[in-house]
Amino acid sequence: MAKYLLVSFKTCPWVQRAAIVLREKNVEFEFRHIDRDNRPDWFLAISPHKKVPVLSIDGKVSLFESNAIAEYLDETIAPRLHPDDPVLRAVNRAWTDYLPTFAEMVTGSAYADDEAEHKEAIAQIPLAFARLEGALEKQGAGPFFNGAKYSLVDAAYAPFLQRYDFLDRIKPLGVIEKFPRVKGWAEVLLKRPSTHSFPESEFEPLYRRNVKNRKNYLSQFVADAAVAAE
Ligand SMILES: N[C@@H](CCC(=O)N[C@@H](CS)C(=O)NCC(=O)O)C(=O)O
């Protein structure tokens, strides 16, 4: 088996997506967390956009961009997470293409500088959830995006549905309740062990610390006691 090294910032959802795919495929990998504010030279040399995730394979090839990494892992390691049917596969890819837009709409409120910007950002969330609610309705019964079988779409959305949950606990958003399919999907994905790179009791305080340190509108709603220690 090849040696996989996944280079990461601890709370990066795009890294989490790649880690989920590795876990779904039962692949052993080294998880190496680097400091966002002090990216080492060896990392800068293998990451064209200076971003994580990077997946280094046998120290010979370095893949970047979470979608490309997920697709590569799916092509090379069983079990196949993409559907066999080409039409379904195209539909799945269309929805993983929507992920960056979804991510920005659902988690944009975490970056708002003031109350007005925050309100504007949370007004986007129902639009993103409505798109997914429609997609889930078309896809069928659940519990996963394609039904009974877990897919790359599930791996892609899980980190961002988790971020929604975190944000909802910092300052209640109350949006997901209006989208029962998205809500049910999120619940199933958050219960799935592969979603989690760290114990949940550690990860949420870490996320909160990031929000607090950002010193923007939302930071004031994070209680000191609810953040991870430095
Ligand atoms: N499209 C990229 C996004 C990756 C990304 O934005 N990573 C963030 C951390 S969560 C990053 O490395 N940011 C550093 C920077 O922008 O300089 C992917 O899917 O892998």
The ligand as an SDF file (V2000), in Angstrom:
LIG
                    3D

 20 19  0  0  0  0  0  0  0  0999 V2000
  -10.5150   24.7610   -3.3020 N   0  0  0  0  0  0  0  0  0  0  0  0
   -9.6080   24.3080   -2.2590 C   0  0  0  0  0  0  0  0  0  0  0  0
   -9.8350   25.1480   -1.0160 C   0  0  0  0  0  0  0  0  0  0  0  0
   -8.7750   24.8780    0.0520 C   0  0  0  0  0  0  0  0  0  0  0  0
   -8.6920   26.0150    1.0460 C   0  0  0  0  0  0  0  0  0  0  0  0
   -9.3160   27.0670    0.8800 O   0  0  0  0  0  0  0  0  0  0  0  0
   -7.9100   25.7900    2.0940 N   0  0  0  0  0  0  0  0  0  0  0  0
   -7.6820   26.8490    3.0540 C   0  0  0  0  0  0  0  0  0  0  0  0
   -7.7350   26.3300    4.4760 C   0  0  0  0  0  0  0  0  0  0  0  0
   -9.3530   25.7430    4.9210 S   0  0  0  0  0  0  0  0  0  0  0  0
   -6.2940   27.3870    2.8730 C   0  0  0  0  0  0  0  0  0  0  0  0
   -5.3490   26.6420    2.7290 O   0  0  0  0  0  0  0  0  0  0  0  0
   -6.1620   28.7110    2.9470 N   0  0  0  0  0  0  0  0  0  0  0  0
   -4.8920   29.3300    2.9320 C   0  0  0  0  0  0  0  0  0  0  0  0
   -4.8380   30.5080    2.0450 C   0  0  0  0  0  0  0  0  0  0  0  0
   -5.8470   30.8370    1.4130 O   0  0  0  0  0  0  0  0  0  0  0  0
   -3.7770   31.0920    1.9620 O   0  0  0  0  0  0  0  0  0  0  0  0
   -9.8510   22.8180   -1.9870 C   0  0  0  0  0  0  0  0  0  0  0  0
  -10.9610   22.3480   -2.2410 O   0  0  0  0  0  0  0  0  0  0  0  0
   -8.9120   22.1310   -1.5610 O   0  0  0  0  0  0  0  0  0  0  0  0
  1  2  1  0
  2  3  1  0
  2 18  1  0
  3  4  1  0
  4  5  1  0
  5  6  2  0
  5  7  1  0
  7  8  1  0
  8  9  1  0
  8 11  1  0
  9 10  1  0
 11 12  2  0
 11 13  1  0
 13 14  1  0
 14 15  1  0
 15 16  2  0
 15 17  1  0
 18 19  2  0
 18 20  1  0
M  END
$$$$
